[in-house]
Amino acid sequence: MPEFLGLPEEIWDSASLEINVEGGLPTSSFEKILAVMHSRPVLDLIPERAFRRAKSEKIPLSPTKSQILYDFSRAYVVVDRVH
């Protein structure tokens, strides 16, 4: 799942992934999800304004927004395996 979020290879276990989510994922994680999906999800995962702000200020997404991305990516990976 870390590769789905565009995270470095060093982040391979649940503990290190959890630490990254709590500290805020980079905006590139959201961009990676969109690239893998080849479209924007119908559900607005992260408000556009929050994403633009984080990207322009070069700050990580909030822990809450990061948790949303993490939860979405977990569900996506499971569905992809089943499909």
C-alpha positions as CSV (number, residue, x, y, z in Angstrom):
1,M,0.0,0.0,0.0
2,P,2.8,2.5,0.6
3,E,3.6,2.5,-3.2
4,F,-0.1,3.2,-3.9
5,L,0.3,6.4,-1.7
6,G,3.6,7.2,-3.5
7,L,5.6,6.8,-0.3
8,P,9.3,5.7,-0.2
9,E,10.2,2.0,-0.1
10,E,11.5,2.3,3.5
11,I,7.9,2.6,4.6
12,W,6.8,-1.0,4.3
13,D,5.3,-2.0,7.6
14,S,2.1,-0.9,9.4
15,A,4.0,1.0,12.1
16,S,6.0,3.2,9.8
17,L,2.9,3.8,7.6
18,E,0.9,4.8,10.7
19,I,3.6,7.3,11.7
20,N,3.5,8.9,8.3
21,V,-0.3,9.2,8.4
22,E,-0.2,10.7,11.8
23,G,2.5,13.2,10.7
24,G,0.6,14.1,7.5
25,L,1.0,12.6,4.1
26,P,2.6,14.6,1.3
27,T,0.3,16.1,-1.3
28,S,2.0,13.8,-3.8
29,S,0.1,10.9,-2.2
30,F,-3.2,12.3,-3.3
31,E,-1.8,12.9,-6.8
32,K,-0.5,9.3,-6.9
33,I,-3.9,8.0,-6.1
34,L,-5.5,10.0,-8.9
35,A,-2.8,8.8,-11.3
36,V,-3.4,5.2,-10.4
37,M,-7.1,5.6,-10.8
38,H,-6.8,7.5,-14.0
39,S,-9.6,9.8,-12.8
40,R,-10.9,11.7,-9.9
41,P,-13.2,9.8,-7.5
42,V,-16.9,10.8,-7.4
43,L,-16.5,11.3,-3.7
44,D,-14.4,14.4,-2.8
45,L,-11.7,12.7,-0.7
46,I,-10.0,16.0,0.1
47,P,-11.4,19.5,-0.4
48,E,-9.7,21.1,-3.4
49,R,-8.9,24.2,-1.3
50,A,-7.2,22.2,1.4
51,F,-5.1,20.3,-1.2
52,R,-4.1,23.5,-3.0
53,R,-3.1,25.2,0.2
54,A,-1.0,22.3,1.4
55,K,0.6,22.0,-2.1
56,S,1.4,25.7,-2.4
57,E,2.8,26.0,1.1
58,K,4.7,22.7,0.6
59,I,3.3,21.3,3.9
60,P,1.9,17.8,4.5
61,L,-1.8,17.2,4.5
62,S,-3.4,17.3,7.9
63,P,-3.5,14.0,9.9
64,T,-7.3,13.9,9.4
65,K,-7.0,14.2,5.6
66,S,-4.1,11.8,5.6
67,Q,-6.2,9.2,7.5
68,I,-9.0,9.6,4.8
69,L,-6.4,8.9,2.1
70,Y,-5.1,6.0,4.0
71,D,-8.5,4.5,4.5
72,F,-9.4,5.0,0.9
73,S,-6.2,3.4,-0.3
74,R,-6.8,0.4,1.9
75,A,-10.2,-0.1,0.5
76,Y,-9.0,0.4,-3.1
77,V,-6.2,-2.2,-2.7
78,V,-8.6,-4.8,-1.3
79,V,-11.1,-4.1,-4.2
80,D,-8.3,-4.3,-6.7
81,R,-7.2,-7.7,-5.4
82,V,-10.7,-9.1,-5.5
83,H,-11.4,-7.7,-9.0
